[in-house]
Amino acid sequence: MSYGELARFAIGGLWRQKVRTTLTLVGVTVGTCALAFSLSLGLGLRAFIDNQFKSRDDFWRLIVRVDDPKTDYKDIPPEKTVVHGEMSDARRERIREALAERYLFTHPRKPRIALTSDKLAAIASLPDVAEIRTYRNSQARVMAAGAEKPVHGSAVTGPLEDLQTRLIAGHMPSVDGPKQVLLSELVLYDLGWRSDADLQRAIGMPVRVVIGSVQNAPPLALARILIGRIPGEEMTAAQAIVLEKLALALPQKLDLFELNLAEKAELKRLLETKPDPDEEPARDSSTTAADTYYVCGVTRLLTHEDRKNRGPLASWELSNGDIFLAPDQGNELFNRLPWARDVEVHSADVRVRPGGDLAGTVAAVEAMGFGTWSSLKWFANAKREVTMIAGGLNLFAMIALFVAGIGITNTLVTSVVERTKEIGILRAVGATRNQILLLFLTEGTFIGLLGSGLGLALARTLAIPADRWVWTLIEKQAEGEQLVTMTVFIFPLWLWLSSIAFAVIVTTVAAFYPARRAANIHPIEALRYG
């Protein structure tokens, strides 16, 4: 029996059982449709998440921060946590933990790994790092001519490009020309420039910016001696200027005080004491630096909604700053502070080349001992949730196909019973057991091929309206966010081939039992049947 004849007999056998064959075919079609539909949706949603995340500039960023070293209780000498005396095990454990905490509190921990220029250079040398942005910030005080009171805030210097969208008056600082500063609208408000028209009139206004520990500066320390406390917001600009003059003039006016010669000599020697040039300069909490700048622009304050939309990768310094200085001019001012000259920063904004190895860059930075903050965690969580949902849908689709396989088994078993005499005739004219086996397997395979083809066509047809419906739901959830993908159903070639292959395997395996049963029928008994 040739393969052509085998196929003709197989199709003929199925054709004679039109109703059962049709119902079985419907089961395979629905099962394949469900499998292809769920696979396509899972692929589309994963591609949607990929495109949506990776199309954002923020995805290719990570914030590198200086973290405190992790405490390792293994570093505590065992004898420091030995608990003496008779007591319950629970109490002994509580006291042991308390002794460990006491030891860690009284003994210096491992120093933090600082973000120095050398460490920043090492991060910048990583293969996919395109840029590193760092910011320096400090307490600051702004004084303007005609303003009743000085304004306290946070001064920031570093790349200011992200402030361009927040400008509500003026322009960004220019490289050439006089020293310029950006002020937030709150600073202008506190200085007394409160109407909308004042925003434009403030452009070009000279202001004096003082940075450093302005709350502990010598003028305020002097005020604490004179009035018994550090003045707060009630201190006027004129009073601040007077205190600064008094603090500068005081060392030169020692002769006005009722001090004997020995006391004056000791005080002068104390005031004239200079640090050892070989020693590392100590961080003086009273040190400040000041300069005069011209207001070039005004920035808008961020609302709670703005901060939520900007997400955790937004620069903390730019989000919370009040006084913004261009990098060159700002570094020149910050470098006047002895404790700020080492250019050590607390965090760095690392920009990875789009399409680069973000995960590898994060791992390399963390291996240096720094903490990181990036979108990778949210990206992985989103893909994991979609994978779990798609996996559940695929499981149900496979169950539907297996149910269809049971239908095929039932159909072919019934067919074997009804065609017993036909099988006997085929065996009598020379058909072998393997050929009979192959005949019924061919019928199962044919049902699988036809049913899977119809199922895939049905899935592709249903995906068109389903795509529009799912996309409508996504747009509602996006709340105005720009979406870069226009479909959530994807039908690659491998999906078509794998769906057909899976369906054919299921139907062929389902046909094996009735095919084997048919092959084992004795030809003489088959001829007697019926």
N, C-alpha and C positions, 0 to 999 in steps of 0.2 A: 504494500500500500504506500503510494507516494505521498509526499507532504501536501500536494495539491488536493488529493482525494481526502486526506485526513482533515484538512481545513473545510472541505465541502461537507463532509459528514458532520463535523462539529457545528457548523452554521445551520445545517439542516435540522440537527437535533434540537438546537435552541429555538429554531423557527416553529417547530411543531408544538412547542410549549410557550406560545406567545404571551399569555397572561403572566405565568410565573416568571418567564424571562424578563418581561417588561418591569414587573414589580422589583425583581432583583436588581435590574439595571438602574431603576430609580434610587434604590438604596445606595448603590455605589456612587451614583451621580451626586446625591446629597452629601454623602460622606466626603468625597473628594472636593466638592465645592466648599464645605465647611473647613476642611484642612487648608486648602489653598487660600481661602478668604482670611483665616486667622494668621497664617504665615505672612501673607501680604501686609496685613494690618500691623503685625509686630515689626516687620522690616521697615515699614513706612514710619512708624512712630519712633523707632530707634534712629532712623535717618533724620527725622524731623528734629529730634533732640540734638543730634550731632550738629546739624546745620545751624540750629538756633543758638546753641551755646558758642560754637566755634566762629560764628559770624560776628560776635561781639568783641570789641577791643578789650573789654575787661576780662574776657576768658583767658587771654594770653598774658595776664598779669599775675604776679604773686607779691604779697607783702611779706618782707623778711623782717623779723623783729628779734630783739635781744630778749631771751627768756632766762629766768632764774634756773640754775642747774637743778636737776632732780635730786631729791634727797634719797640716799641709799642707806637704809638702816644697817646694812652689812658692814658699813664703815665704822659703826660705833663699837668701841672695845667691849667685849662680853662682860668684863668685870663691872662696867658702868651701869649695867641693867640687871645685876644680880639682886634679887629681893630676899631679904632675910626675915626670919620669924615664921611662926605657924599661922597660916591663914588659908582661906578657901582659894581654890584655883581661879575663880573669877576675879577675886580681889587682887591676887598675885599678878594676874595679867594686866589689870588696870594700872597697878603701880609700876609694872615694868614699862608700859607704854608712856607713863608720865615721866619716868626716869630717862627714857630715850628722848622725849621731847625736851626735857631740861638740858640734856647734854648737847643736843643740836642747837638750842637757843644760846648756850654759853660758849660754844666753840664756833669759830668762823667756818662758814661753808665754802664750797668751791667758788672761786670768782666767776662772774658771768663772762662769757665770750663777747667781747666788744665788737661793734661794727666799725672797725677802724678803716683807714684808707687801704691798708693791705688786704683786709678781708673783702672789702668792696671790689678791689681789683681782681681778687680770686673769683668772685661771683661773676664779674663782668667777662672773665675769660672762659666761662662755660660755653659750650658749642652753640647753643640756641639763644643765648641772651643777647638781645639787640640794644637795650638801654637800661640804665639804672638811674632812678631819680631819688635824690635824698633831700630832706628838709631839716632845717635847724629852727628851733623855736625857743622862745624865752618870754618871761614876764616883760611887760613893756608899759611905758607911760607916754602919752601924747599930750603935748601942750601947744596951744595955738594962740596967736595974738588976739586979744579981745574976748577969749573964752574965759568964763568965770572960774572953771575948775579943770584940772588935768583929768584925762581919761585913762583908766587902766585897761589893759587887754593883753592879748597874746600876739607877739611879733613873729612872723614867719619869713624865712628866706629859702629860695629854691626855685625850681622850674614852675612858672606861674601860668602856663598855657591853659590849664583846665579852668582858670578863672575867667577866660574870655567870655564864656556863655553867661557869667554872672554879672557882667558889667552893666550898670544902669546909668552911668554917666562917665564921660571922659574916655580915656584910652589906656592900654597897657603901658607899663614903663618902657621907655626907649633906651637903647644902648648909649646913644650920645646925648649930650646936653646935661642939664643940672640933675642932681640927685632927686629921684622921684619915688613916691610911695603910693600904694593903693590902700584906701581905708574902707572899712565896711560902713554901711549906712547907719549902723548903730553907733559907731564912733562919732560920726558927724552929728548924729542926734544928741549924743551926750555933750558934744562941744557947743551945742546951741544952734546948729545949722539944721533946721527941722522941716522947713517947707520943701516941696518938690523943686521950686525954683532955686533953693539954696544948694541943691546938688550940683547944678551947673556952675553957680557962682563960686563954689568951693574949689573948682579946678584951678590950679596954679597957686593956691594958698600955701604959704610956708608953715610948716609945723616942726616942732622939736620932738624927736623920738628918743626915748631913753630905754635901753634894754638891760637885762641882767636881773638880779634879785632886787627889783625896785621896792619891794616891801621891806627889805632889810638894809636899804642904802643908808649911808651916813646921815643925810638930812633927816630921814625918818627916825633913825636911831637917836639923833639929837632932839627931835621933837618929843620922843618918848621920855627923855630925861627932863625936858622942860615942862611938859604938861602931864606926865605920868602915863601916857598911852600913845600908841601909834595912831595918828589921825586917819579917818576913813574918807568916805566920799565928801564929807563936809569941807575938806581942805581945798582952798581955792588955788588957782594957778599962781597968783601973786604970792601967796603964802609958801608954796613949794619953791618958788624962785628965791624968796628970802631965806628959807632954810638951807638951800644949796649954797648961797653966798656965805651964810653964817658958818656952815660946815667947812667951807674952803678957807675962810678967813681965821677960824678959831686957832689953828696952830701958830699963826703969825701974831696973835694977840695975847700970848701967854703973860706978857708983862703987866697986863691989866688985872690979873688975878692976884689975890693975896697969897702968894707962894714965896717961900724962902728960896735962896739960891740953889740949895741942894735939891729941893723939890722941882724947881724949874728945869734943872739939869737932867734929872731923871725923866721928866715928862718929855723933854725935847729928844732925849736919847730913844725913848720909846716910840715917839712919832717918826723919828728919822730911821728907825730900824728897817733894813732892806733884806729881802730874802736871799738865801745862799744861791748863787747862780747855778751851782752844780745840783741843787735839789729840784725835784719835780715841783712845779708851781702848784700850791694847794688851791682848792676851790674856795675862794673867798665869797661868802654869801652876801657881802656888802658891796661887791664890785659891780659897777655899772659902766655902760658906754653910751654916748649920746652923740647925735648929729642933727643937722637941719635938713629937711627934705621938702619938696614941693608936691602937693597932691596932684596926681595925674588922672586918677579915676576912682570911682566909687563902686563897690561890689554889693550885690544883693545878699541878704541873709537867707540861709537855708531854713525852710519850714520842716516840720516833722515828716510831712509827706515826701519832701525832697530827700531827706536823709534815708527814708525807707527805700525809695526808688534807687538811690545811688548804691545801696548795698554795702556790705562790709569791706569791699575793696576800695572804697573812696578814701582819699588821703585824709587822715585824721587832722593833720596840721592845716590843710586848706579848708576843711569843713568847719574847724573851730577857731581859726585865726581871725584877727581883727585888723592887723597892720601887716601889709605884704610888701616885701622888698625884693627887688630883682637880685639874682644870684650874686653877681659881682659886687654890687653895692652892699648887699646884705652881708656877705661873707667878710667884707672889709670892716663892717661895724662889729660883727660877732667876734672877729679875730682880735678885737681890742680887749675882750674879756680873757684874762689869763687861763681860766679853766676851760675855755672853749676853743683853744688854739689847736688841739689835737684832732679836730674835725671828726670827733666821734659822734655818731648819730644813734638814735634809738630804733629806727626802722628805715627800710629802704623799699622803694617801689620798683620792682624788677619787671621789665617788659620783655617777654619771650617772643621770638620771631613767629608770626602766624604760620601755622602748619608744623611748627617745631615740636620737640619732645618736651612738653610741659611737665609731664609726670617725672621724667628723668631729671629735669632741672630742679623740681621740688625735692626729689630724693637727694640730689647732690648738695643742695643748700642745707637740708636737714642733717646730712652727714657732717657738715662743718660745725654743727652744734647750735644752729639757729632755729627758731620757730618760724613757721610759714603759714600764710593764710591765702587760699586760692579758691577758684570755683570748682576744682577737681572733685571735692567731696559731694557737692550738689549735683554735678554732672554724673558721677558714678551712681548716686542714689536714684536719680531720675531714670537712668538706663536700667538699673536693677529692677525698679518697680515695673517698668514697661516689659522687661524680659519675663518677670514673674506672671504678669497678666497674660502676655502672649503665650507663655508656656501652659497656663491653665486652659486657654482657648484651644490650643493645639491638642491638648490631652482629650478634651471633649470631642474634637473632630476625629481623632484616632479611634475613640470609642465608637463613634458613628460608623466609621469604616469597618471596624471589627464586627459590628452588628450586621452590616451589609455582607460581610464574609460568611456569617452564620446563615444568612439567607441564601447565599450561593450554595453552601453545603446542602441545605435543605432541598434546593431546586435540583441539584445534580443527583442527590440520593434518590429522589422521586423519579428522576429521569432514568436512572439505572434500573429501577424496578420496572418501569414501563417499557424499557427497551431491552429487556433481558433476551427475548427471542432474536432481536436484531443483533445483539452482541454475539449470540450463539452462531448466527449465520456468518458473521464476519470472521469468527474463529474457525468455522468450518471451511471457509474459502482461503484460509492461510494467514489471517491476521494474528500476530503474536501478542503475548500479554503486554509487552512494552508498548506496542502500537495502540492497544486498547487504552492503556494507562495514559499515553500521550494524547489520545483523542479527547478524553474528558478533561485533562489538564488544559488542552487547547481551548475548550469551551470556557473554563474559568478565566483563562488569560484573555480571551476575546471579550468577555463581559468586563474585565478590568480595564482593558484598553478603551473600549467604547464608553464605559461609564465615567472613567477619569477624564476623557476628552470632553464629554458633555459637562462634567462638573467644573472643569477649568473654564470653559466658555461661560457657564452660568456665573461663576465667581467673578470673572472679569466684567461681565455685564452688570452685576449687582454692585460692583465696586464704584461705578460711576455716580449713582445717587447717594450711596453711602459715604463717598468721599466728600460730597458737598455738605452732607449733614454733619459729619464729624468736624469738618473744617469750620462750619458755623459755630459749633460748640467751642472749638479752640479759640476762635476770634473773640468770643464773649469772655472767655477766661483771660485772654491776653490784655484786656483793658487798655487798648490803644497802642500796645507795643508792636513795633514793626516785625512782621513775620517774613522769613526768607524762603520758606518751603511752601509750595502750593498744592501738595498732594500728600495724603497719608496712607495710600495704598501703592505698593511697589510690586511689580511682577517681573523679576529678572528671569533669564532663561533657565537658570538652575532650579528655580521654583517650579516651573512648568515640568521640567524633566523629572525632578525628584517626586513631585506629586503623582505623576503618571507611574513612575517606577514603584512607589509605595503601594499605590492602589493595585497594580498588577501583581505584586508580590503577595498582598493580602488575599486577593481573589484566587490566585494560583494555589496558594497553600490551602485555602478553604476547599478547593476542588480536589485536593490530594486524596482524602478519605474515600469519597465516592468513586474516584478514578481507580483507586487500588481495589476497591470492592468489585468494580466492574471487571478489572483485569483478572481477578481470581475466580470468576464464574466459569464452571466447567462447560465446554461447548455442548456436550450431549444433553446435560441437564437444562441448558438454556434453550435447546431446540424443543425439548419436551414442554417448556413453560408456555402456558396459555393454551 
